[in-house]
Amino acid sequence: MSQIKQRADYTFKYNRRQNRHGWLRLTPAYSVKLVHELVEQMKLESHRDVFVLDPFSGTATTGLVVAEAGFSAHLFEINPFLIWLGTAKCRCYSDDELCRLQAEVRGLVSDYKRYLQQENWLPTIHNIERWWSPHTLRILSAIRQSIVDKFGEPQANFAGNLIWIAFCRLVIETSAAAFNHVSMSFQDETVSFATQTIDLFFEDILNSILMSASAFGEGTAVILSQDSRYIEANGVQYSHVITSPPYPNRISYIRELRPYMYWTKFLRKAKEAGELDWEAIGGTWGVATSRLKEWRPEMTDLPQSVVAIYQEIEQSDNKNALLMSRYVHKYFHDMHQHLDGLRRVLQPGAQLKYIVGNSTFYGVHVPTQDLLAASLAQLRYQDISHQIVRKRNSKKELFEYCISARYR
């Protein structure tokens, strides 16, 4: 175990220089390099028509890699912002569309100046001046209004969404938020960027995104609004599943997205973030935590190894032991529910690859790879195995695993 490396190339850090994959950062996103390796393995082993499913789309990494390789993919996602972002990342942009946008960029960077002297809309982010200085906020709100007047708000399947993605990048990269770990912290002070600095910054981001939008593969990837706990037959039978679901580690997957979602109006009120996290497997933001106290399982036939783990956590010596026991119980309950429903949309012999991480709660080791393997076995999947992918950035014994299985 001690010789296993952390492998930064198997994390989001590798994605930042990978064309479309680097358009917008999300720390929990898994590595493009790892997905490439899984897709290459799939190509070598497959003797049938390939149709890939990623039931936890996130930033659409799987779908984009599969489409670039010339295959078809469906991706499930419940977060409307991620559906929008993933669709924009997996869209094929014509040369004419990109040329028109390139011409608009030159005007946009100068046109927004006329909005600086008026009051423009700002998102209702709590303590917003912790994120941006008043001076920077005035510039960002002016740029936003200029984009709205020229392109409208973010919308489905629209080339102008590339401008909005660039704006999201500008918003986060001019903020005081620091993403130097899996969560988020803030610098001591906000920075008042000069107008000329923001101009250059925004233009560089825009040009970089437009340049990387031109190249694309011959495949397709479609992001569908779908709760992966309740999968219904949709007329498609998938040959492969390549995904990385949330880990049982109490990291909110909505937290890092909130600034983007507020500025693009996918979020308007704080409680909406909690509602989204409650719908997500492993969600912990706001109301998602408080509702654990009232949560009752829909399925009662979980593997005994899962039951033993959450009961051990409940009996640990900590005031939050019961709450965390319920969190772990609900996580593996929801994943079992997902794996159960998944069988409705799989071809016989379909191959599964799940990238997951283990965790610990109050000294209790939670071997995610073994517990999910137990669910797979109970649901009659076959050829179940797992191997370590990398050591995660922690002093604890935390690793990332690839679980493999086959649908009978």
C-alpha positions, 0 to 999 in steps of 0.5 A, a space after each residue: 500500500 505504501 508504494 502506491 502513488 497519488 498520481 496527479 495525472 489521475 485527478 482533475 489537475 490533468 484535465 485543465 490542459 485537455 481542451 474541452 475538458 479544461 473549460 471549467 474546473 470541478 475538483 471532484 471530476 475524475 481524470 480524462 487520462 483515466 477515462 481514456 485508458 478505460 475507453 481504450 480497454 473497452 475498445 480492445 475487449 469489445 466484440 459488439 456495438 458500443 453504447 456507453 452509459 455514465 449514470 453520474 455525468 458531472 462535467 461530462 468527462 466520460 461522454 466527451 472521451 467516448 464521443 471523441 473516440 467515435 462511439 455513442 454515450 448517454 449520460 444521466 445527471 440531476 443538476 440542471 447546470 451540469 446538464 447545460 455545461 455537459 451539453 455545451 462541452 459535447 456539442 459539435 460547433 460548426 466553423 461558421 458558428 465559431 467564426 461568428 462568435 470570434 467576431 463577437 468576442 472583440 466587440 464584447 470586451 469593449 462594449 461592456 464598458 458602457 454598462 459600468 455606469 449603471 446598476 446591473 444585476 448581481 446574484 444573491 450569494 451570501 456575503 458576496 463581497 467575501 468572494 469579490 471586491 466591490 470594484 470587481 463586482 461592478 465589472 463582472 456585473 457589467 460584463 454579464 449584462 453585456 452578454 445577456 443583451 447580446 446572447 440572452 441567458 444560458 440556453 439549451 444547445 446554443 453556440 453562445 453558451 461558450 461565451 457563458 462558460 468563459 464568463 464562469 471561468 472569469 468569475 471564479 478566477 477573479 474571486 478570492 476562493 481558493 481551490 487548493 484541496 477537495 473543498 474550498 477556502 477563501 483568501 484573506 482579502 479580495 483583489 480589485 482587478 484593474 479594468 484592463 487586466 480583466 479585459 485581457 483575462 476575459 479575452 484570453 479565456 474566450 479565445 482559448 475556449 473558442 479555439 478548443 471548441 473546433 476539434 471533435 470526434 465522430 461520436 455523440 454524447 447526450 446528457 439526460 435529466 435523470 435521477 440514477 437512483 430511479 432508472 427506468 427503461 428508456 428503449 436503449 440497452 447499454 453495452 458499457 457503463 463507465 462512471 465515477 459516482 459520488 464517494 461516501 465522504 461528506 463533500 458537497 458536490 453543489 458547493 463548488 458549483 454554487 458561484 457558477 450557478 448563481 451567476 448563470 441563474 441556475 440557482 436563485 435561493 440558497 435553499 435550492 442548493 440544499 434541495 439539489 444536494 438532497 437529491 444527489 447520492 451522498 449530498 450533504 449541503 444544508 437541508 440534505 444533512 438535516 433531513 437525514 434525521 427523518 430519512 427512512 430506507 426504501 430498501 431493507 435487503 442491503 448486504 449484511 456487510 453494509 449493515 455492519 458498517 453503519 451500525 459500527 459507526 452508530 456505536 462509535 464514541 461521537 456526538 454525531 455518530 447517529 447522524 453519520 451512521 445514517 449518512 453512510 446507510 443512505 449512501 450505500 442504500 442509494 447506490 444499491 438502489 441505483 445498481 438494482 435499477 441499472 439492470 433494466 437498461 443493460 445488454 446481457 454481458 454489459 461491462 461495468 467500470 466504477 471509480 470509487 473511493 473509500 472513507 473513514 468515520 470516527 475511526 471506522 474504515 468504510 471499504 467502499 469497494 468491498 461494500 459496492 462489490 457486495 451489492 453487485 454480487 447480491 444483485 447477481 452481477 458477475 466477474 466482480 473485482 476491484 483494483 487500486 487506481 491511486 492513493 488519494 491526497 490524505 494522510 489517512 489510508 484513503 485510496 481510489 479504486 476501479 470496480 469491474 463487473 459484468 451484467 449476466 
